[in-house]
Amino acid sequence: MLDHLAPARRRVLLGVAGLVAVLLVGTAAGLLLGGEAEVEPVAQDEPGPVLLVPGYGGSTSAVDVLARALEDAGRQTEVVRAPGDGRGDLRGHAERLAEAALRAVEAGAPSVDVVGYSAGGVVARLWVDELGGGSLARRVVTLASPHHGTDLAALAGGLAPEACPEACRQLAPDSELLRRLNAGDETPEGPRWVAVWTADDQTVVPPDSGALEGAVAFSLQSVCPGLRVAHADVPRVPAVAAITLAALGPADPAVPDDSVCTGPEALSR
């Protein structure tokens, strides 16, 4: 029925239909229908804008640093803010990401690239898996994301439930949300996936919870031995900006060599 439409317009209509369905029938229906919609992967040779998704609590300070580095390298960026205080249902943030991606494509972008920091990487996965993002995303890069949960969330939920709101509970290793996301294909069809984490992480515990099966997945220290990067600093260090730029470049994503360790400047030499 949509075969007569241009590919970009068809992706927009399919994405809108998926988002409207979720908003109308609620999260329960989204869980049942997630991943069943037909995915039409976008072209890899024409990058669009980069959407940056901040982590738990909604602060944009860390990803603002990364956004400036990407803009300095010539990439158009937008930070997708979480609703409320950033501690509510992560699916609400995924809906915000869906809206931002649709706006970009409706404005003429061929697709979007998404960079999710910390819980923002889980938000990006929800968008691809449940809200039609597979037909709009070219690349998805996750940075220090608790894809398989963090023991800190489980500890908080057990010892001080009142201090562990919904997003916190969703990031516990045995949460319903993560069990569902990880039950099948951890990297659904559509975008090319890259997952990066730091071995120094004391927020995402264990740190290799940041790995994704099916992604180009690696620790910062496996590329830049001796680099010490805490969780909060991941989007701020020059090496991560260089790694992200390489992952979002024209070539297929791959584990980079150590030329990225000195930052974006090294990529232009």
Helices and strands as residue ranges (DSSP letters): H 7-33, E 50-53, H 61-72, E 77-79, H 90-106, E 112-117, H 119-130, G 133-135, E 137-143, H 151-159, G 161-163, H 166-170, H 176-183, E 192-197, G 207-210, E 216-219, H 220-223, G 231-236, H 238-247, G 258-262, G 264-268
